[in-house]
Amino acid sequence: MTRSRLDPPLSGLPPFKLVQMTLPVGGTVQRYLWQQADGKRHVYDTNDQYPARVGQPLTVLCGDTVTVRVKDMQPGMWLDPTCRACAVELASVLGWSEDEIAQMVARWDEATK
């Protein structure tokens, strides 16, 4: 089965093309990063905060302020569900049309029934 960018996220993998920015030190970091916190996988803007730090408040795209715990930073252990509001907001800031976002939400609803 072929997946499209409108399909719900697979475990640990966001379906979005992430925008990148260049850091002054010459490295590259994605503009929007996924971070598990408070029981969900959220998205945050690295222009506002970078990196996410254990015990520090982190404002995410859905508008919540979450706190990252040590267990949230464990590679390969991102088992919490994706924050739907963050996913929709990310699609919006990346320029998806309202129709594309509606299709993504409908597919997500269908997959989670």
N, C-alpha and C positions, 0 to 999 in steps of 0.2 A: 504494500500500500504506500503510495506517495503522500508525503506530508506537505502541507503548505504553511506559510507563515500565519495563517488564520487558525490553524489547529491549536488546541490547548497545549500548554507547555508540558513536555515530558519531564520526568523526574530529574531535577537539577539542571535542565537546559532551557534557557529562555529562547523563544522562537524569533526574537527580534534581532535585527541588524543593529548592533550597538555603535554609537558614534564615538570616535576617539578624539583625544586631545593630546598635545605634546607638553610634557613637563619641562620646566627650565633646565633640569639636569640632563635633558636629552632622552629620557625614557618616555614611554607611551603608556597611557592608562585610558581605559574606556571611559567615556563621559558618564555613562549610567552603569552602575554595578548592582548586582543582586547581592543581598545580604540577609541571611537568616537571623531573625530576632523576634522575640515575643510570640513564638509559635507559628510564624509565617515567613516565607521568603519575600522580602520587600526589595524595592529598587530605590537607590539614592543617587543624587547628582553629585559627582566628584568635584564640580565647580564650587559647590557649597561646603562640602565636607570630604576630606580624604586624608588618611584612610579611616574606615570604621574602626573604633577602638572598644575593647572590652570595658564594660561598666560606664561608658560615656553615652549620653543621649545622642540619637541619630535621627534626623528628620528625613522622612521618606516621602516618595512621590504621592502617596495616598493622603498625605497631610498629617499622619500620625508621627509621634516622636516615640521611638522604640529604644530599648537598651539591649545591646549585644552582650551575650554571656560567653564564657570560655567555651562551652560546648557548641555554641553557634559558629565558632571559628575553626572547627575540626574539618579538615579536607575530607570530602567524600561522605560527610554525615549530614548533608542538607536534605533531610527527609520531611521537613514541614511543608505544608501546602503553599502554593504561590498565592500571594495577596492579589486578589482579582483587581482591586482598585488601582494598585501600583501597575499592574500589567496594562490596564486600559489607559492610564495616564501616560505610561511610557509610549504606547502606540500613538497617542495623540501628539506628544511632543516630538516624536520622530516623523510626524507628517502623514500618518495614516488618515485616510478619509473617514468620515462618519460611517459610510457604508461598510468599509473594511473592518472598522472596529465593531460594528453591529454583527457582522458575519463571524468575527472571532468570538464574541460573547455568545452568540447562538450555538456555535460549535462547542464551546466550553460547557454551556448548559446541557447540550445533548450528551457530551462525554461524561458528565458528572451525575446523570440521572440514575 
